[in-house]
């Protein structure tokens, strides 16, 4: 099955954080606080995807208040942090939503993401993903994590579902 056909059936997209929604850098303050930089264009894409009726999830191996704040800001309800077994976490979410693995896309960049990615109907890797991950992905973005990769993946899915023009429309007819 080609990438467009896989993308056309997606009802849930799960994203890793570090290296996917961010560039993978970890920044610590002197008092031990953590900073992450997210891409605002990715954020708008995530909102467009929600309006198109596609469920979103964050599934990350680390635990961070910054991630919780970003998810809340974007209205992402399904947030799984500190996850060692991402395949089990996504499988549980699919059961909860009454969906199946072919209905799900997962975007990841490193080995911990592969068990979920290789089970999903659509596996997406950002340009900065480890080579072994890119080899197993159905799609690899031109952009790196934290630099528009999420938006690129979103537009791929919305386009395959014939929803991209409708997602853009509110912004194109602003007179």
C-alpha positions, 0 to 999 in steps of 0.5 A: 500500500502506498503512503497516500493510501495509508494516510487517507485512512488515518483517524489518530496521529501520535507524536513523540516530542524530543526530536519530533515536535522539538529539535531534540535539544534539552535545555536546563536552567541553573535551578534544574528547570527544563526548556524546550522550543516548539515550532508555531507552524507545527502548532497551527497544523495540529489545530487544523488537524483537530478541526478536520476531526483527527484525534491527536496524541503525545507519547513520549519517553520523558516526563516534562511540565513543558510538554504538559503545558504545550499539550494544554495550549494546543488542546491535545487530550491524549498525553502519555509521558514517561512511557517506556513501551510506546506500542502498549500506550498507543494500543491502549489508546486505540482500544479506548477510541475504538480504533485499529492499528491501520487507523493510526499514524505515529511520528518518531525519530529514535529506537524507542519509537519503532515498536509503535511505528512499525505497527501503525498504518502510517509510520512517519519520521522527521529528516533528523531521525536515526537512519534505522528509523527512517528505513522503516518509515513509510514517509520521511519529512524534508524538515527536521524535528522542531523545524516544521516536520510535524506540519509537513506530516499533517499536510501530507495526511490532510491532503491524502484525505482531501481535507487540506483545502478546507483546512487552509480556506479560513486563512485564504479568504480573509479580506 
